[in-house]
Amino acid sequence: MLLRTTLFGTTYEFGSVKEVLAKANEEKSGDRAAGIAAQSAAERVAARYVLAELTLGTLREHPAIPYERDEVTRVIDDAVNESIFAEIKGWKVGDFREWILADTTTPAMIRRVSNALTGEMVAGVTKLMSNLDLIYGASKIRISAHCNNTIGLPGTLASRNQPNHPTDSVDGIRAAIYEGLSLGSGDSVIGINPSDDSTASVARLLEMVQDVIDRWEIPTQNCVLSHITTQMEAMKRGAPVGLIFQSIAGSQQANASFGVDVDLLDEAYELAKRYCVTTGPNYFYFETGQGTALSADAHEDSDQVVMEARNYGLARRYDPFQVNTVVGFIGPEYLYDAVQITRAGLEDHFMGKLTGISMGCDACYTNHARATQNDIENLAVLLSAAGCNYFMGVPMGDDAMLSYQSTSYHDAPSLRQTLGLRPLPEFEAWMEGIGLMADGRLTPKAGDASFFLQR
């Protein structure tokens, strides 16, 4: 296969489809450190020109990791709807981009084609899109799911209530939960990152959150973001699990570094359907992020966008309630500054929705990145316009346990009111019923955690 083009008198030739994909990527510090990035803007444009002329069939034939030695590749490829793929395999990547963005292409048409896409196809078309393309393209796709409530409906924006505590103090976490609930955070999930991953501690936190949910009859679900094996054991011992969580990556080797594989995820899925206290049918919560495979030295010389797209192909197997790209959490070694973090957030959100999964974003950064709170608020506005399903709600936007900066409890209401969005419908009805919201807006009682101590 000849992967060559000439621009302004200079000929650019690429040794493989993988190299074309890597060099067509927007500038990312992780790709640069891995030695696979384009060496100049001109080379990046040349790679995109070559990529635009490749067919979707060619991208399927050249996965980031060969089928025979990577189970993520096998999961994604085996799930391809062959009859739909036969219709689109001859499409050029550039034409696929135009088709997605065309006014005549409906959401239903895109959802149908999603069933025939691999991660490499999804990543390939993403690399040809501007930020506005990614916003518009994602806005055309709505993915909803149901656990105890319904996420992803048009006109809604949910918020994960993230009441982390450095010592897993039950009283401290409960107080933070109440503050978040008082501001309308918690409709996607009340989810705790534990500092203690033991089964007993995880079960204790699950029981406390479920007690809050039951006592106040809140239409939401709980989750403790421990390792999946800990959650499985807690479920077997009778702990009330709402959503089951795991971080995943785009290669078998990278998932092994997390201590998971497809068989384990399959087992957890079956346990969730049997033991979760929620109604379902969507029981999984996955987190991802560009740079995950690279940080484990398990990227196989593929760029961050390709490996991230493969995450979503794996997640699709389990029909998750929500998937979250923790976009700026891994650090500036992979996404250097606000420009790269913003681009990655828009890429990931679009790729998740194009793959057909319920997609949210942790618009965040670490303190050693070249980013500020204003930057991630900008990203949150852009993603809300793109139809993002949910964001994080962190007390004051400063996670005291994970030591990173994210969106606050106050941000979801501000985004909702600015853009005419509402909480998830069941949760909004609950807030109205207890007097924290009226006609889509917070009441004067909102924002005071003591509201839940006075009744």
N, C-alpha and C positions, 0 to 999 in steps of 0.2 A: 504494500500500500504506500503510495507516494503522498507524504504529508508535507507539502511545500507550497510556498507562495512568495511572490516578489512584490515588495512595497517600496516605491520611490528609489528604484534601482538596486535595492538590497534584497537578496534571496534569503529566506528563512526556511530551514528544513528541520523537521522534528522526527525523532527516532521512534516514537510510539504514540498511540492514542493517549496513553497515560501522561506523556510529556505534554501533548497538546492541551489536555485538560488542566494540568498544573500551571502551565505558562499562560493560559487564558484567564486565570483567576485574578481577581482584584488583589492589590498589594496586601499581604498579610505577613506579619513578622515571623509567624511560625513557618510558613512556606519558605521564607528567606533563610531562616536558620537551618531548615532541612536541606537547603541547596537545590530546591526544585522550582523556585520562582523565576519568572521572566527577568532577564537582566536589564531590560529597558522598556519604556512605554511602547516603543515601536515593536519590539518582539512580542509584547502582550497583545497588541492589535493584530499582528500577523497570526498569532495562535488563535485568536478569536475568529479571524477570517477562515482559517482552515477548519476550525470547529464548526462554524456555521454551515459548511459544505458537507460535513459528515452526516450519515443517516442515523436514525435512532437504532436501526438494526446493527450498524457497526458498533455503536456504544454497548449494546447488549453483548455482542461477540467479544468485547474487550473489557471485562470487569476489572476492577482495581486489583482483585486477588482471584486467581483461578478457581473455578467451581470445585474442582476435585480436592482442594486443600483448605477451603474456608467455608464454614457452615453458614456464615452470614450471607455469603454469595449464594449458597444453595437455597436458603430460606427465601431470598428475594426472587431468584430466578424461577424457582419452582412455583411461586405464587403468580407468575405472569399469566394473564388471560390470553391464551394463544390465539383465539379467534380475533380479539381486538388488536393484538399485536400484529397479526397478519395485515390488518388494515393500515397500520401506521409505520411499519418497519422501514418503508422506503422514504418517509418524510425526512428532509434535511433538518438539522437542529435549528437553523435560522428560520425555516418555514414553521417549525413547531412554535417558536417564539411568537411569530406573527399571528399564528392561529390562536394562541392563548389570549393575546391582547386584542384580537379583533372584536368589534362590537357584536358581530353576528354569532360569536362563540358563546354559548350559554353555560352557566354553572353546571347544569346537568351533563352537558357534553364533556366538560373538563373532568367531572367526577367519573364518567364512564371510561375515559382514556386513562385515568389514574391506575386502573386495574391492569394495565399492560406495561407499566413503567418500572424500570430498574433505577437504582440509585444513581448510576452513571448518566442515565438519560435526564433525570431530574436535575442533577448538578450541571450537566452540560447546558441546558437551556437557561439555567439561572445565571451562568457566567456571561451570557449575552444580554442580560437585562440591566438597565439603569436602576437606581434606587426607586424612582417613580414607577418604572415598569413593575418592580417587585411589589410595590404597594398596590398598584392597580390590579395586577394579576391576582394577588392574594385576596383582594377585596371581592373578587368575583366568585370565590370559593367559600362556602359555609360548611363546616363540619360540626355536627352536633353529636352529643353522647349523653348517656343517662346513668347515674349511679343512684343517689337518693334524690337528685334533682337533675335538671337538663342544662347542659353547658353548650355554648356555641350557637344559640338561636340568633337570628338577625336582630340588631338593635340592642344587644346585651354585651356587657363587659363584666367579667367575674374577677374576684380577687382571692388569692390564697392567704389566709390568716396564718402568718409564720411567727409564732410567739417563742422563738428559741431562747434558751437560758443557759449560761455557761456551766451551771451545776445541775441542770434538770430539776430545779426547784419547782415542785408542783404549785405552790402558792404563787411564785413569780410568773409561771407560765399561764396559770388561770387568770391572773390580773391582766396580762398582755392579751389573752384571748378576749376578755371582756372589752378592753379598749378597742380592739379591732372590730368586734361585732358592733359596737356602738357607732362605728363609722361605716358600716356596710362591708367590711372585709371578712371573708369566710365562706362565701357562697360556692367557690370552687372546691375548697377543702380547708379544714383546720389541720395544718400539717407541721409537725415538729421535727427538726433535725436534732437527734439526741446526742449528748456528749458521752453517754454510757450506752453501749450497744448490747448489753446483756439482756437476755430474755425477760428476766424479772423486771428490770427497769423499763424496758419497752412496754411490757404489759401494763405496768403501773400508769404510764403516760396515756396509753390507749384507753384505759378504764376511766381516767380522770376526764379526758376530752369527751368520751362517750357519755359520761354523767352530765356534763354541761349540755351536750346536744339533747339528751333525753329530758333533762330538767326543764329546758326552755323550748323544747319541741322544735328544734332548728332543722330546717330542711337542707342538711348538708352532710358531709362525711368526714371522718377522722382519718389520720394517717401519721405514722411515726416512721421517719425516713431512715430506718436502720438497714443493715444488710438484709437482703431478701430471705436468707435462711433463718435469721432471727425472727422475722415476721411470721414465717411459716410455722416455726416452733410455737410462737405465741398463739397463733390461730388454733393449732392442735391442742393447746392447753386451755382453750376457751376464752382467750382475750378477744374483745370486740374490735375487729379490724374492719374499717370501711373501705379504704383503698389500699392496695398493696403496691409498694414502691421498689424501684431499682434504677440505678444509673446504668446506662448501656453505651456501647461503642460500636464502631462500624467494621470491626474485624474480629475474627475468632480469638486471635491472640490478645487484642486489647480487652475483650470481655473476660478473658482468663485472668487478666490483671485485676479485675473487679471480683474475681471469684465466682463468675457465673458462666453458664453456657446455655444453649437452646434447650437441652433436656431439663435443666433446672428451671428455666423460665416456664416451660411447658407444665412441669409438675406444680409450680406455684400457681399457674393459671387455673389448673383443675382444683387445687385447694381453695383458691379464692371463690370460685363458683360454688363450692360446697360450704365454706365456712364464713365468708364475709357477711356482716350483719346488714349490709345495704341491699337494695332491691336489684341493682344492676340494670342491664346486662354488662355494663362496662366497669371493670374492676381494677384496671392497672393505671399506675402513674409512673411515667418514665422521665428521667432527666438526661440531657445530652449537652453537648457544647463543642464548638469548633476547637480543635487542638487535643481532644481527648485521646485519640489513637496515637498522635504524634508524641504526646507526653509519656506514653507507655512504650515508645519506640516500636509501635505496632501498626504504622501507617502504610507500610509496604511501598514507600516512595510515591504515595498518592497525596494530593493536596487536601487541605482541611475541609473544603466544601464537598468534595467527593466523599470523604469519609463520613462527614456529617449527614449527607443525603442517605447513605447506607444505614445509618442509625434509624431513620424513619421507615425504611423498608423492613427492618427487623421489627420495629415497634408495631407496624401494621398487622403483623401476625396475631397480635393479642387484642386488637380492637380496643385500645386504651381509652379511658375516660379523659385523660389529659396527658400531654407531653410538653415538657418545658426545656427550652434551650437556656442554660445558665450562661448567657452570652459573654459576659466579661469576667467570669469568676476565675478562670484558670490563670489569667494574668497577662501582662504585656509581652511575655515571651512568645505568645501566640496571637494576640490581638493587641497591638502596641498602644493605640490611642483611641480617642472618641470617633475618629473617622472610620477606623477599622471595626470598632465595636458596633457602630451604627450599621455599617454595611453587613456585618455578620448577622446581626439581629434580623434585618430585613430578609437576608438570604434564607436563614433558617426557618423563619416563619412561613415564607413562601414555599419552601421545599417541603415542609411538613404538611401543609395544606394540599399541595399538589400531589403528594403521596397518598392523601386521603385520611389523615389523622387529625384529632382535636388538638390544636396547637396553641401554646402560650409562650411567654418569654419572661425570664428574669432579667429585666433591663438593669444591669448592674456593672460594677467595676471594683477592682481592688485598689487600695490606697497607693500602690506603687505604679499604677497605670496613669497615662496622660489623659485623664478624663475628670469630669466634675459632675456634681449632682445635676447641674443644668443640662449636661450632655445626655444623661440617661432620661431626664424628663422629656427632652426633645425626642429621643428614641421612642419613648412610651406614646407620645402624641402620634408619631408616624405609624407605629404599629396599631394603635387604636383605629386610625383611619384605614388601615389595611384589613381590619376585621379580626384582630387578635382576640383569642378567647378569654385570656386572663393574664394578670400580672401578680407579682408578689405584694403582700402587705406586711411590712416590717416596721416595728415601733421606731418612729423617727427616721426611718430609712437606713438605720445603722444596726446591723446584726451583731449583737453582743457576743454571740457564741462563734459564728463563722468568720467574724472580723472582715466584713466587706460591706459595701454600700449598695442599697437597692431602692426600690420604690416603697413609699411609706403607706401607712393606713389611710392617710389623707389623699393620696394620689388618685386612687380609684374613683372616689366621689368627684374630685375635680375633673378628671377625664370624662366621666359620665355626663356631668353637667355641661362641660364645654362642647362635647360632641353629640349631645342628645342621646346618650346611651343609658341603659338601665341595668340594675343587678339581674341575676337569674330570676325568672318570674316567681318561682316558689319562695325564694329568699326575700324578694321584694314584698310579697304578700305577708310574709312573717314579720318583716320590719314594720310594715304598716299596721299590722295587728297589735304590735306592742308599743307603737307610738314613736318609733325612731325615724320613720319616713312617711311622707304624704305627697301624693301627686308627683312621684319621681324625684323628690328632693328631701334632703335630711331635715329633720325638725330641730328646734332649739334643744331638745333633749339629747341629740346625738353628740358623740365625742366625749361623753363622760362615762368612764368605766364604772363609776359607783352606781349608775343606773341599775346594774345587775345585782347590786348588794342591797338595794332599797325595797326589793319586792319579794 
